[in-house]
């Protein structure tokens, strides 16, 4: 089991969270955690974002520059 300390809203403090036995095969990296104080469950979610694609078309003309009056 993996042990981590996080703030629990129910316990109103920093308490030990542990990962229960994971049936999904995540092992120690299971995103589901349970508060050892009150039993509240949390889910640690991570997201991976792809880099945005740049527009392949290039501008051939530049916009005119503005001058102060």
HELIX and SHEET records of a PDB file:
HELIX    1   1 UNK A   27  UNK A   29  5                                   3    
SHEET    1   A 4 UNK A   3  UNK A   8  0                                        
SHEET    2   A 4 UNK A  13  UNK A  18 -1                                        
SHEET    3   A 4 UNK A  32  UNK A  35 -1                                        
SHEET    4   A 4 UNK A  41  UNK A  43 -1                                        
END                                                                             
